Structure formats: structure tokens, C-alpha cells
Amino acid sequence: MAKQDTEITLGIGRMLAIFFGLVGVCAVCFGLGYSMGRSSGRSSVAAAESEPEKPVSPAKPAKSQAPAPEDLTFYKTVKQSEGDAHLPPPSSAPRTTEPEAAPAARPQPAPAKAARVAAAGAYMVQVAAVSRKEDADALLGALRKKSYNVTETVNPPHDQLYHVQVGPFADLQEAEAARARLVSDGYNPIVKR
């Protein structure tokens, strides 16, 4: 017995039906995968929110790794980012300072100066708003060495941050020129009125 090969020819209509059938099967699979992934993402987020956070023990970084961001203060970050470090190294001699006051008892800026700046409608260029007094003092020292007219302001009732600002400037053009100079020195300042 000899087998005969049969040739099957499909018309254009049948080919299109097979093609669109495969496209439909792929669309159903994609839709199911998308909905399952979306719902599992929601459940993992809900589970993560309901679990209490476990303290993570910090691993000691290798010498080639950068220290963890939690370990860096603003002063250390500025010192680390500047290669030639315009900031003075910390003194090894113990400094005698007053103990840190509670956040509610922070010193307020002199009211006469604040009123004079506000009355003039002057512009200030804010370099940073930091939560630690030491960081603000380090930034003040660095900016004074670069001959900026820099001040530190605190607004205790509303704000617990130390605002390091350059100015005041009489008009917006002067403030923008100072902002451009600060940007060229590596800072990211904003102009405030």
C-alpha cells in the first residue's frame, strides 16, 4: 500500500480566522496576567502596610562602598561632595557649647531685622532648610568663607527647620544673580520673597 500525500490549501478567509483567533488567545492571556499581577501587587502592599516594621541591623559597608544615607549629616555630605573641601576639618579639641535646647525653645531671629526685611519687600535666596543646628552652622560658615551675606532664620511655631538664606536683595534681578552664583558654587538655592 502506498501512502499518498495530500496537500491542504487554506484560503485567505481561513488564514485570517486562524490569525485573529491566535490574537484573541494572546489578548485573553495578557489580560489575565495583568489582572492577576495587579491584584497581587495590591495584596502585597496591604500586607506590607499591616506588618510592623522590623528594625534592620546596619551592615558594615566595605571600604569601597559609600556610607549609608542615615549615617551622613548635612555637614558630612557637603564635605564628602567637595573634593578640595572649603570647610574646616572638625577640631579635635572639645568645644564648649550650650546643651541643645528642645525644638520648641529654639532661639528666634531678632525681630527688628526680620521686620526690616519683611517691610522692605526684599528677596532672599534660600540655600537650605535643615533640621539640625550643627548642619546650619556648618553651611553658614562655608557660605561666609565664600563672602556671601548669609543669615539663619527659624520659625518655631510653624516650622522646626533652620533656614539658611542669602540676602536680602532689593529686586528680583539681584536675587537671581546671587542664585546663579550659588548654583555655580554647587548649591541648589531658591528665591523667596
Secondary structure, DSSP 8 states (H G I E B T S, - for coil): -----------HHHHHHHHHHHHHHHHHHHHHHHHHHHHHHHHHHHHHHHS-----------TTS---GGG--HHHHHHHH-SS--S----SS---------GGG-----HHHHHHHHHHT-EEEEEEEES-HHHHHHHHHHHHHTT--EEEEE-TTT---EEEEEEEESSHHHHHHHHHHHHHTT---EEE-
